[in-house]
Amino acid sequence: MTMLIFGSLLVVIGVWAILSRKDLIRMIIGFTIVDTGVHLLIVAVGYVKGKTAPIIDAAVSSAAPAQAGLEAVGKVVDPVPSALVLTAIVIGLAVTGLMLAYAVRLNKLGKSTNIDDYEEQKW
């Protein structure tokens, strides 16, 4: 429950940082905060109290592997949310790097990171 609240709080803070600031670097930091909050929300939704990681080694006995396997499946959590978060961390890092490279390029050309200074580049 705490992770849900903290993740939601991070999403709200990040959206506020994106929408209330005109500086590109602060907007990128806001995006990163939103990204982290979404990761926490996904992990909080995928967490089940009392269950373990989906590594089946000692839980499956050699005597009756089919029945022991079914019992082990009931004791583990779904690995999909964890895999999604790991993938999202990598993608978020790449997107953040791309945004920072774009902000550095704009700063070199226009000598500013304020988005109001680039009115001519809007569609």
N, CA, C and O atoms as CSV, one atom per row, in Angstrom:
chain,resi,resn,atom,element,x,y,z
A,1,MET,N,N,0.826,-1.203,0.000
A,1,MET,CA,C,0.000,0.000,0.000
A,1,MET,C,C,0.862,1.255,0.000
A,1,MET,O,O,0.535,2.248,-0.650
A,2,THR,N,N,1.978,1.197,0.745
A,2,THR,CA,C,2.876,2.344,0.798
A,2,THR,C,C,3.499,2.620,-0.561
A,2,THR,O,O,3.654,3.773,-0.961
A,3,MET,N,N,3.858,1.545,-1.272
A,3,MET,CA,C,4.462,1.741,-2.598
A,3,MET,C,C,3.453,2.333,-3.578
A,3,MET,O,O,3.823,3.138,-4.432
A,4,LEU,N,N,2.182,1.945,-3.465
A,4,LEU,CA,C,1.147,2.532,-4.331
A,4,LEU,C,C,1.027,4.033,-4.087
A,4,LEU,O,O,0.962,4.823,-5.030
A,5,ILE,N,N,0.997,4.412,-2.826
A,5,ILE,CA,C,0.868,5.836,-2.478
A,5,ILE,C,C,2.108,6.604,-2.936
A,5,ILE,O,O,1.997,7.677,-3.529
A,6,PHE,N,N,3.283,6.049,-2.657
A,6,PHE,CA,C,4.526,6.738,-3.033
A,6,PHE,C,C,4.669,6.823,-4.551
A,6,PHE,O,O,5.100,7.851,-5.074
A,7,GLY,N,N,4.313,5.754,-5.263
A,7,GLY,CA,C,4.365,5.787,-6.731
A,7,GLY,C,C,3.399,6.811,-7.304
A,7,GLY,O,O,3.746,7.550,-8.225
A,8,SER,N,N,2.180,6.856,-6.756
A,8,SER,CA,C,1.205,7.843,-7.220
A,8,SER,C,C,1.677,9.261,-6.943
A,8,SER,O,O,1.504,10.156,-7.771
A,9,LEU,N,N,2.277,9.461,-5.768
A,9,LEU,CA,C,2.802,10.780,-5.418
A,9,LEU,C,C,3.913,11.202,-6.380
A,9,LEU,O,O,3.977,12.360,-6.791
A,10,LEU,N,N,4.786,10.256,-6.737
A,10,LEU,CA,C,5.854,10.578,-7.692
A,10,LEU,C,C,5.286,10.933,-9.064
A,10,LEU,O,O,5.791,11.839,-9.727
A,11,VAL,N,N,4.246,10.230,-9.493
A,11,VAL,CA,C,3.633,10.543,-10.798
A,11,VAL,C,C,3.049,11.956,-10.772
A,11,VAL,O,O,3.219,12.718,-11.724
A,12,VAL,N,N,2.368,12.303,-9.692
A,12,VAL,CA,C,1.762,13.639,-9.591
A,12,VAL,C,C,2.850,14.719,-9.568
A,12,VAL,O,O,2.724,15.740,-10.244
A,13,ILE,N,N,3.906,14.499,-8.801
A,13,ILE,CA,C,5.001,15.478,-8.737
A,13,ILE,C,C,5.666,15.626,-10.099
A,13,ILE,O,O,5.984,16.739,-10.519
A,14,GLY,N,N,5.878,14.512,-10.789
A,14,GLY,CA,C,6.509,14.571,-12.109
A,14,GLY,C,C,5.652,15.284,-13.136
A,14,GLY,O,O,6.165,16.083,-13.919
A,15,VAL,N,N,4.352,15.010,-13.147
A,15,VAL,CA,C,3.454,15.697,-14.084
A,15,VAL,C,C,3.424,17.185,-13.776
A,15,VAL,O,O,3.420,18.010,-14.690
A,16,TRP,N,N,3.402,17.532,-12.489
A,16,TRP,CA,C,3.428,18.948,-12.114
A,16,TRP,C,C,4.727,19.606,-12.609
A,16,TRP,O,O,4.707,20.727,-13.116
A,17,ALA,N,N,5.854,18.895,-12.455
A,17,ALA,CA,C,7.140,19.452,-12.906
A,17,ALA,C,C,7.162,19.637,-14.423
A,17,ALA,O,O,7.738,20.606,-14.917
A,18,ILE,N,N,6.551,18.732,-15.154
A,18,ILE,CA,C,6.529,18.845,-16.623
A,18,ILE,C,C,5.646,20.010,-17.058
A,18,ILE,O,O,6.021,20.784,-17.939
A,19,LEU,N,N,4.478,20.132,-16.442
A,19,LEU,CA,C,3.505,21.123,-16.902
A,19,LEU,C,C,3.772,22.529,-16.379
A,19,LEU,O,O,3.347,23.499,-17.006
A,20,SER,N,N,4.459,22.668,-15.254
A,20,SER,CA,C,4.608,23.998,-14.663
A,20,SER,C,C,5.928,24.677,-15.006
A,20,SER,O,O,6.099,25.858,-14.704
A,21,ARG,N,N,6.847,23.981,-15.615
A,21,ARG,CA,C,8.168,24.547,-15.893
A,21,ARG,C,C,8.355,24.784,-17.381
A,21,ARG,O,O,7.791,24.069,-18.209
A,22,LYS,N,N,9.140,25.778,-17.710
A,22,LYS,CA,C,9.450,26.099,-19.102
A,22,LYS,C,C,10.864,25.681,-19.471
A,22,LYS,O,O,11.250,25.758,-20.637
A,23,ASP,N,N,11.644,25.238,-18.483
A,23,ASP,CA,C,13.025,24.844,-18.731
A,23,ASP,C,C,13.075,23.380,-19.165
A,23,ASP,O,O,12.449,22.522,-18.542
A,24,LEU,N,N,13.817,23.098,-20.227
A,24,LEU,CA,C,13.863,21.750,-20.778
A,24,LEU,C,C,14.454,20.743,-19.785
A,24,LEU,O,O,13.950,19.626,-19.670
A,25,ILE,N,N,15.499,21.121,-19.079
A,25,ILE,CA,C,16.149,20.205,-18.146
A,25,ILE,C,C,15.187,19.845,-17.011
A,25,ILE,O,O,15.119,18.683,-16.610
A,26,ARG,N,N,14.455,20.809,-16.496
A,26,ARG,CA,C,13.493,20.528,-15.431
A,26,ARG,C,C,12.338,19.661,-15.948
A,26,ARG,O,O,11.812,18.821,-15.218
A,27,MET,N,N,11.951,19.869,-17.202
A,27,MET,CA,C,10.915,19.012,-17.783
A,27,MET,C,C,11.416,17.579,-17.926
A,27,MET,O,O,10.660,16.632,-17.706
A,28,ILE,N,N,12.678,17.414,-18.292
A,28,ILE,CA,C,13.255,16.070,-18.425
A,28,ILE,C,C,13.336,15.393,-17.050
A,28,ILE,O,O,13.072,14.198,-16.920
A,29,ILE,N,N,13.701,16.170,-16.037
A,29,ILE,CA,C,13.719,15.614,-14.674
A,29,ILE,C,C,12.305,15.208,-14.261
A,29,ILE,O,O,12.129,14.170,-13.624
A,30,GLY,N,N,11.304,16.000,-14.608
A,30,GLY,CA,C,9.912,15.649,-14.319
A,30,GLY,C,C,9.502,14.361,-15.008
A,30,GLY,O,O,8.812,13.527,-14.423
A,31,PHE,N,N,9.932,14.200,-16.266
A,31,PHE,CA,C,9.637,12.958,-16.983
A,31,PHE,C,C,10.273,11.762,-16.277
A,31,PHE,O,O,9.655,10.703,-16.171
A,32,THR,N,N,11.487,11.924,-15.803
A,32,THR,CA,C,12.176,10.838,-15.107
A,32,THR,C,C,11.460,10.483,-13.803
A,32,THR,O,O,11.383,9.312,-13.430
A,33,ILE,N,N,10.938,11.500,-13.111
A,33,ILE,CA,C,10.201,11.242,-11.872
A,33,ILE,C,C,8.908,10.483,-12.174
A,33,ILE,O,O,8.551,9.557,-11.446
A,34,VAL,N,N,8.205,10.869,-13.243
A,34,VAL,CA,C,6.996,10.143,-13.641
A,34,VAL,C,C,7.343,8.697,-13.977
A,34,VAL,O,O,6.633,7.770,-13.585
A,35,ASP,N,N,8.434,8.516,-14.702
A,35,ASP,CA,C,8.874,7.177,-15.091
A,35,ASP,C,C,9.115,6.305,-13.860
A,35,ASP,O,O,8.678,5.155,-13.817
A,36,THR,N,N,9.805,6.848,-12.865
A,36,THR,CA,C,10.082,6.095,-11.642
A,36,THR,C,C,8.790,5.785,-10.884
A,36,THR,O,O,8.636,4.692,-10.339
A,37,GLY,N,N,7.868,6.740,-10.850
A,37,GLY,CA,C,6.587,6.509,-10.179
A,37,GLY,C,C,5.786,5.399,-10.835
A,37,GLY,O,O,5.161,4.592,-10.147
A,38,VAL,N,N,5.801,5.353,-12.163
A,38,VAL,CA,C,5.090,4.285,-12.869
A,38,VAL,C,C,5.740,2.932,-12.578
A,38,VAL,O,O,5.050,1.922,-12.440
A,39,HIS,N,N,7.060,2.919,-12.486
A,39,HIS,CA,C,7.741,1.663,-12.147
A,39,HIS,C,C,7.300,1.171,-10.766
A,39,HIS,O,O,7.019,-0.014,-10.583
A,40,LEU,N,N,7.244,2.079,-9.808
A,40,LEU,CA,C,6.814,1.688,-8.465
A,40,LEU,C,C,5.372,1.198,-8.464
A,40,LEU,O,O,5.046,0.247,-7.754
A,41,LEU,N,N,4.509,1.830,-9.246
A,41,LEU,CA,C,3.116,1.383,-9.317
A,41,LEU,C,C,3.014,-0.021,-9.889
A,41,LEU,O,O,2.243,-0.838,-9.387
A,42,ILE,N,N,3.780,-0.312,-10.929
A,42,ILE,CA,C,3.732,-1.646,-11.531
A,42,ILE,C,C,4.253,-2.692,-10.550
A,42,ILE,O,O,3.671,-3.770,-10.428
A,43,VAL,N,N,5.342,-2.383,-9.851
A,43,VAL,CA,C,5.876,-3.333,-8.874
A,43,VAL,C,C,4.885,-3.526,-7.725
A,43,VAL,O,O,4.718,-4.647,-7.244
A,44,ALA,N,N,4.236,-2.472,-7.285
A,44,ALA,CA,C,3.269,-2.580,-6.189
A,44,ALA,C,C,2.068,-3.418,-6.596
A,44,ALA,O,O,1.538,-4.169,-5.777
A,45,VAL,N,N,1.633,-3.305,-7.831
A,45,VAL,CA,C,0.493,-4.097,-8.297
A,45,VAL,C,C,0.888,-5.570,-8.422
A,45,VAL,O,O,0.076,-6.452,-8.141
A,46,GLY,N,N,2.119,-5.842,-8.840
A,46,GLY,CA,C,2.564,-7.215,-9.033
A,46,GLY,C,C,2.983,-7.925,-7.759
A,46,GLY,O,O,3.158,-9.143,-7.768
A,47,TYR,N,N,3.148,-7.198,-6.667
A,47,TYR,CA,C,3.596,-7.818,-5.412
A,47,TYR,C,C,2.429,-8.511,-4.721
A,47,TYR,O,O,1.349,-7.940,-4.569
A,48,VAL,N,N,2.664,-9.745,-4.309
A,48,VAL,CA,C,1.667,-10.505,-3.557
A,48,VAL,C,C,2.321,-10.941,-2.249
A,48,VAL,O,O,3.338,-11.633,-2.257
A,49,LYS,N,N,1.735,-10.534,-1.133
A,49,LYS,CA,C,2.321,-10.828,0.172
A,49,LYS,C,C,2.251,-12.335,0.452
A,49,LYS,O,O,1.229,-12.981,0.223
A,50,GLY,N,N,3.357,-12.868,0.948
A,50,GLY,CA,C,3.409,-14.284,1.314
A,50,GLY,C,C,3.888,-15.199,0.202
A,50,GLY,O,O,4.076,-16.394,0.431
A,51,LYS,N,N,4.089,-14.670,-0.995
A,51,LYS,CA,C,4.569,-15.497,-2.103
A,51,LYS,C,C,6.033,-15.171,-2.379
A,51,LYS,O,O,6.563,-14.173,-1.892
A,52,THR,N,N,6.670,-16.021,-3.163
A,52,THR,CA,C,8.099,-15.888,-3.389
A,52,THR,C,C,8.399,-15.657,-4.862
A,52,THR,O,O,7.500,-15.671,-5.703
A,53,ALA,N,N,9.660,-15.448,-5.157
A,53,ALA,CA,C,10.089,-15.247,-6.546
A,53,ALA,C,C,9.854,-16.524,-7.354
A,53,ALA,O,O,9.908,-17.622,-6.801
A,54,PRO,N,N,9.597,-16.392,-8.644
A,54,PRO,CA,C,9.264,-17.580,-9.459
A,54,PRO,C,C,10.495,-18.393,-9.853
A,54,PRO,O,O,10.747,-18.611,-11.039
A,55,ILE,N,N,11.245,-18.830,-8.879
A,55,ILE,CA,C,12.396,-19.703,-9.120
A,55,ILE,C,C,12.052,-21.061,-8.523
A,55,ILE,O,O,11.990,-21.215,-7.303
A,56,ILE,N,N,11.835,-22.014,-9.367
A,56,ILE,CA,C,11.417,-23.335,-8.905
A,56,ILE,C,C,12.638,-24.253,-8.940
A,56,ILE,O,O,13.014,-24.753,-10.001
A,57,ASP,N,N,13.242,-24.468,-7.804
A,57,ASP,CA,C,14.360,-25.413,-7.751
A,57,ASP,C,C,14.147,-26.433,-6.629
A,57,ASP,O,O,13.982,-27.620,-6.912
A,58,ALA,N,N,14.145,-26.012,-5.398
A,58,ALA,CA,C,13.957,-26.941,-4.293
A,58,ALA,C,C,12.486,-27.258,-4.054
A,58,ALA,O,O,12.171,-28.241,-3.383
A,59,ALA,N,N,11.600,-26.460,-4.579
A,59,ALA,CA,C,10.174,-26.681,-4.367
A,59,ALA,C,C,9.659,-27.869,-5.171
A,59,ALA,O,O,8.642,-28.459,-4.806
A,60,VAL,N,N,10.328,-28.228,-6.238
A,60,VAL,CA,C,9.892,-29.352,-7.068
A,60,VAL,C,C,10.708,-30.578,-6.663
A,60,VAL,O,O,11.930,-30.606,-6.811
A,61,SER,N,N,10.015,-31.577,-6.156
A,61,SER,CA,C,10.729,-32.800,-5.783
A,61,SER,C,C,10.775,-33.762,-6.955
A,61,SER,O,O,9.983,-33.648,-7.891
A,62,SER,N,N,11.697,-34.705,-6.908
A,62,SER,CA,C,11.843,-35.657,-8.009
A,62,SER,C,C,10.832,-36.786,-7.921
A,62,SER,O,O,10.620,-37.480,-8.916
A,63,ALA,N,N,10.192,-37.006,-6.762
A,63,ALA,CA,C,9.246,-38.115,-6.610
A,63,ALA,C,C,7.973,-37.882,-7.409
A,63,ALA,O,O,7.555,-38.755,-8.170
A,64,ALA,N,N,7.363,-36.743,-7.251
A,64,ALA,CA,C,6.129,-36.443,-7.975
A,64,ALA,C,C,6.244,-35.026,-8.535
A,64,ALA,O,O,5.675,-34.088,-7.978
A,65,PRO,N,N,6.969,-34.874,-9.621
A,65,PRO,CA,C,7.227,-33.509,-10.116
A,65,PRO,C,C,5.976,-32.780,-10.586
A,65,PRO,O,O,5.902,-31.556,-10.473
A,66,ALA,N,N,5.000,-33.497,-11.107
A,66,ALA,CA,C,3.806,-32.805,-11.597
A,66,ALA,C,C,3.029,-32.177,-10.447
A,66,ALA,O,O,2.640,-31.011,-10.522
A,67,GLN,N,N,2.803,-32.939,-9.390
A,67,GLN,CA,C,2.040,-32.414,-8.257
A,67,GLN,C,C,2.830,-31.344,-7.506
A,67,GLN,O,O,2.272,-30.324,-7.104
A,68,ALA,N,N,4.129,-31.580,-7.320
A,68,ALA,CA,C,4.958,-30.589,-6.635
A,68,ALA,C,C,5.050,-29.305,-7.453
A,68,ALA,O,O,5.115,-28.212,-6.892
A,69,GLY,N,N,5.055,-29.435,-8.763
A,69,GLY,CA,C,5.095,-28.263,-9.629
A,69,GLY,C,C,3.842,-27.426,-9.493
A,69,GLY,O,O,3.907,-26.197,-9.466
A,70,LEU,N,N,2.692,-28.095,-9.407
A,70,LEU,CA,C,1.434,-27.365,-9.227
A,70,LEU,C,C,1.409,-26.649,-7.883
A,70,LEU,O,O,0.926,-25.521,-7.789
A,71,GLU,N,N,1.929,-27.302,-6.839
A,71,GLU,CA,C,1.984,-26.644,-5.535
A,71,GLU,C,C,2.935,-25.449,-5.567
A,71,GLU,O,O,2.671,-24.417,-4.950
A,72,ALA,N,N,4.037,-25.599,-6.289
A,72,ALA,CA,C,5.019,-24.510,-6.367
A,72,ALA,C,C,4.465,-23.320,-7.137
A,72,ALA,O,O,4.764,-22.171,-6.813
A,73,VAL,N,N,3.653,-23.598,-8.160
A,73,VAL,CA,C,3.073,-22.499,-8.945
A,73,VAL,C,C,2.160,-21.647,-8.064
A,73,VAL,O,O,2.064,-20.436,-8.260
A,74,GLY,N,N,1.494,-22.271,-7.100
A,74,GLY,CA,C,0.624,-21.524,-6.189
A,74,GLY,C,C,1.380,-20.684,-5.185
A,74,GLY,O,O,0.790,-19.821,-4.536
A,75,LYS,N,N,2.683,-20.919,-5.040
A,75,LYS,CA,C,3.472,-20.185,-4.044
A,75,LYS,C,C,4.283,-19.037,-4.629
A,75,LYS,O,O,4.917,-18.292,-3.882
A,76,VAL,N,N,4.277,-18.881,-5.928
A,76,VAL,CA,C,5.124,-17.853,-6.542
A,76,VAL,C,C,4.276,-16.710,-7.088
A,76,VAL,O,O,3.075,-16.860,-7.316
A,77,VAL,N,N,4.919,-15.574,-7.292
A,77,VAL,CA,C,4.242,-14.412,-7.872
A,77,VAL,C,C,4.396,-14.444,-9.389
A,77,VAL,O,O,5.234,-15.166,-9.930
A,78,ASP,N,N,3.579,-13.655,-10.054
A,78,ASP,CA,C,3.643,-13.554,-11.511
A,78,ASP,C,C,4.901,-12.774,-11.890
A,78,ASP,O,O,5.086,-11.663,-11.394
A,79,PRO,N,N,5.769,-13.305,-12.745
A,79,PRO,CA,C,7.002,-12.598,-13.082
A,79,PRO,C,C,6.832,-11.504,-14.137
A,79,PRO,O,O,7.774,-10.757,-14.401
A,80,VAL,N,N,5.655,-11.398,-14.740
A,80,VAL,CA,C,5.466,-10.434,-15.828
A,80,VAL,C,C,5.639,-8.980,-15.361
A,80,VAL,O,O,6.316,-8.223,-16.057
A,81,PRO,N,N,5.066,-8.542,-14.218
A,81,PRO,CA,C,5.292,-7.144,-13.803
A,81,PRO,C,C,6.762,-6.815,-13.578
A,81,PRO,O,O,7.213,-5.723,-13.923
A,82,SER,N,N,7.506,-7.744,-13.007
A,82,SER,CA,C,8.934,-7.490,-12.788
A,82,SER,C,C,9.676,-7.374,-14.114
A,82,SER,O,O,10.539,-6.511,-14.275
A,83,ALA,N,N,9.339,-8.241,-15.059
A,83,ALA,CA,C,9.983,-8.174,-16.369
A,83,ALA,C,C,9.623,-6.877,-17.091
A,83,ALA,O,O,10.464,-6.277,-17.762
A,84,LEU,N,N,8.366,-6.449,-16.947
A,84,LEU,CA,C,7.956,-5.179,-17.567
A,84,LEU,C,C,8.721,-3.999,-16.981
A,84,LEU,O,O,9.126,-3.094,-17.710
A,85,VAL,N,N,8.918,-4.008,-15.665
A,85,VAL,CA,C,9.639,-2.905,-15.022
A,85,VAL,C,C,11.093,-2.883,-15.474
A,85,VAL,O,O,11.646,-1.814,-15.733
A,86,LEU,N,N,11.714,-4.053,-15.572
A,86,LEU,CA,C,13.103,-4.079,-16.034
A,86,LEU,C,C,13.213,-3.540,-17.460
A,86,LEU,O,O,14.132,-2.783,-17.775
A,87,THR,N,N,12.283,-3.928,-18.309
A,87,THR,CA,C,12.287,-3.416,-19.682
A,87,THR,C,C,12.023,-1.909,-19.702
A,87,THR,O,O,12.648,-1.174,-20.466
A,88,ALA,N,N,11.093,-1.458,-18.859
A,88,ALA,CA,C,10.762,-0.036,-18.819
A,88,ALA,C,C,11.922,0.803,-18.297
A,88,ALA,O,O,12.097,1.946,-18.720
A,89,ILE,N,N,12.715,0.253,-17.384
A,89,ILE,CA,C,13.882,0.987,-16.879
A,89,ILE,C,C,14.869,1.228,-18.019
A,89,ILE,O,O,15.394,2.331,-18.164
A,90,VAL,N,N,15.118,0.209,-18.816
A,90,VAL,CA,C,16.063,0.349,-19.933
A,90,VAL,C,C,15.529,1.346,-20.971
A,90,VAL,O,O,16.265,2.208,-21.450
A,91,ILE,N,N,14.255,1.219,-21.306
A,91,ILE,CA,C,13.670,2.136,-22.294
A,91,ILE,C,C,13.648,3.564,-21.747
A,91,ILE,O,O,13.934,4.509,-22.482
A,92,GLY,N,N,13.312,3.729,-20.467
A,92,GLY,CA,C,13.302,5.061,-19.858
A,92,GLY,C,C,14.674,5.701,-19.849
A,92,GLY,O,O,14.804,6.907,-20.057
A,93,LEU,N,N,15.695,4.899,-19.608
A,93,LEU,CA,C,17.059,5.425,-19.637
A,93,LEU,C,C,17.425,5.908,-21.037
A,93,LEU,O,O,18.037,6.964,-21.196
A,94,ALA,N,N,17.048,5.133,-22.046
A,94,ALA,CA,C,17.350,5.534,-23.420
A,94,ALA,C,C,16.590,6.801,-23.812
A,94,ALA,O,O,17.147,7.685,-24.464
A,95,VAL,N,N,15.333,6.889,-23.421
A,95,VAL,CA,C,14.532,8.079,-23.746
A,95,VAL,C,C,15.079,9.312,-23.029
A,95,VAL,O,O,15.143,10.395,-23.610
A,96,THR,N,N,15.473,9.144,-21.769
A,96,THR,CA,C,16.046,10.266,-21.029
A,96,THR,C,C,17.347,10.737,-21.676
A,96,THR,O,O,17.581,11.939,-21.804
A,97,GLY,N,N,18.185,9.794,-22.082
A,97,GLY,CA,C,19.423,10.172,-22.767
A,97,GLY,C,C,19.166,10.901,-24.060
A,97,GLY,O,O,19.864,11.866,-24.374
A,98,LEU,N,N,18.172,10.459,-24.824
A,98,LEU,CA,C,17.818,11.131,-26.078
A,98,LEU,C,C,17.301,12.545,-25.821
A,98,LEU,O,O,17.657,13.485,-26.530
A,99,MET,N,N,16.453,12.683,-24.793
A,99,MET,CA,C,15.939,14.022,-24.468
A,99,MET,C,C,17.056,14.956,-24.014
A,99,MET,O,O,17.071,16.131,-24.381
A,100,LEU,N,N,17.989,14.440,-23.219
A,100,LEU,CA,C,19.108,15.272,-22.771
A,100,LEU,C,C,19.997,15.673,-23.945
A,100,LEU,O,O,20.468,16.809,-24.003
A,101,ALA,N,N,20.230,14.750,-24.882
A,101,ALA,CA,C,21.030,15.085,-26.057
A,101,ALA,C,C,20.329,16.168,-26.890
A,101,ALA,O,O,20.980,17.074,-27.410
A,102,TYR,N,N,19.009,16.067,-27.013
A,102,TYR,CA,C,18.247,17.077,-27.742
A,102,TYR,C,C,18.310,18.430,-27.032
A,102,TYR,O,O,18.436,19.466,-27.685
A,103,ALA,N,N,18.223,18.426,-25.697
A,103,ALA,CA,C,18.297,19.675,-24.931
A,103,ALA,C,C,19.687,20.312,-25.049
A,103,ALA,O,O,19.800,21.533,-25.162
A,104,VAL,N,N,20.733,19.501,-25.023
A,104,VAL,CA,C,22.088,20.033,-25.179
A,104,VAL,C,C,22.258,20.637,-26.565
A,104,VAL,O,O,22.870,21.695,-26.710
A,105,ARG,N,N,21.723,19.975,-27.581
A,105,ARG,CA,C,21.816,20.488,-28.958
A,105,ARG,C,C,21.065,21.820,-29.099
A,105,ARG,O,O,21.558,22.755,-29.730
A,106,LEU,N,N,19.879,21.893,-28.508
A,106,LEU,CA,C,19.120,23.155,-28.545
A,106,LEU,C,C,19.868,24.254,-27.799
A,106,LEU,O,O,19.879,25.405,-28.235
A,107,ASN,N,N,20.488,23.907,-26.682
A,107,ASN,CA,C,21.237,24.902,-25.916
A,107,ASN,C,C,22.439,25.417,-26.703
A,107,ASN,O,O,22.774,26.598,-26.617
A,108,LYS,N,N,23.091,24.540,-27.468
A,108,LYS,CA,C,24.227,24.982,-28.278
A,108,LYS,C,C,23.774,25.905,-29.405
A,108,LYS,O,O,24.455,26.881,-29.718
A,109,LEU,N,N,22.637,25.605,-30.012
A,109,LEU,CA,C,22.160,26.416,-31.134
A,109,LEU,C,C,21.510,27.714,-30.686
A,109,LEU,O,O,21.753,28.769,-31.273
A,110,GLY,N,N,20.681,27.641,-29.644
A,110,GLY,CA,C,19.910,28.812,-29.245
A,110,GLY,C,C,20.381,29.483,-27.978
A,110,GLY,O,O,19.836,30.517,-27.592
A,111,LYS,N,N,21.381,28.922,-27.318
A,111,LYS,CA,C,21.931,29.486,-26.078
A,111,LYS,C,C,20.891,29.613,-24.971
A,111,LYS,O,O,20.983,30.506,-24.129
A,112,SER,N,N,19.889,28.709,-24.970
A,112,SER,CA,C,18.874,28.742,-23.928
A,112,SER,C,C,18.209,27.376,-23.825
A,112,SER,O,O,18.127,26.637,-24.806
A,113,THR,N,N,17.738,27.051,-22.633
A,113,THR,CA,C,16.955,25.824,-22.459
A,113,THR,C,C,15.495,26.138,-22.158
A,113,THR,O,O,14.731,25.236,-21.814
A,114,ASN,N,N,15.098,27.394,-22.281
A,114,ASN,CA,C,13.711,27.791,-22.071
A,114,ASN,C,C,12.922,27.520,-23.347
A,114,ASN,O,O,13.343,27.927,-24.430
A,115,ILE,N,N,11.793,26.843,-23.235
A,115,ILE,CA,C,11.039,26.459,-24.432
A,115,ILE,C,C,10.377,27.658,-25.095
A,115,ILE,O,O,10.015,27.576,-26.269
A,116,ASP,N,N,10.208,28.767,-24.386
A,116,ASP,CA,C,9.627,29.960,-24.997
A,116,ASP,C,C,10.579,30.608,-25.995
A,116,ASP,O,O,10.140,31.388,-26.841
A,117,ASP,N,N,11.870,30.303,-25.915
A,117,ASP,CA,C,12.832,30.873,-26.855
A,117,ASP,C,C,12.847,30.156,-28.208
A,117,ASP,O,O,13.576,30.557,-29.115
A,118,TYR,N,N,12.058,29.113,-28.342
A,118,TYR,CA,C,12.058,28.331,-29.584
A,118,TYR,C,C,10.676,28.338,-30.243
A,118,TYR,O,O,10.213,27.313,-30.743
A,119,GLU,N,N,10.040,29.479,-30.236
A,119,GLU,CA,C,8.705,29.609,-30.823
A,119,GLU,C,C,8.716,29.297,-32.315
A,119,GLU,O,O,7.753,28.726,-32.827
A,120,GLU,N,N,9.785,29.659,-33.023
A,120,GLU,CA,C,9.829,29.444,-34.472
A,120,GLU,C,C,9.951,27.971,-34.841
A,120,GLU,O,O,9.702,27.610,-35.991
A,121,GLN,N,N,10.328,27.110,-33.897
A,121,GLN,CA,C,10.492,25.691,-34.194
A,121,GLN,C,C,9.252,24.877,-33.880
A,121,GLN,O,O,9.231,23.666,-34.103
A,122,LYS,N,N,8.208,25.534,-33.360
A,122,LYS,CA,C,6.960,24.802,-33.111
A,122,LYS,C,C,6.219,24.637,-34.419
A,122,LYS,O,O,6.411,25.410,-35.358
A,123,TRP,N,N,5.366,23.621,-34.475
A,123,TRP,CA,C,4.654,23.333,-35.717
A,123,TRP,C,C,3.582,24.348,-35.970
A,123,TRP,O,O,2.878,24.264,-36.976
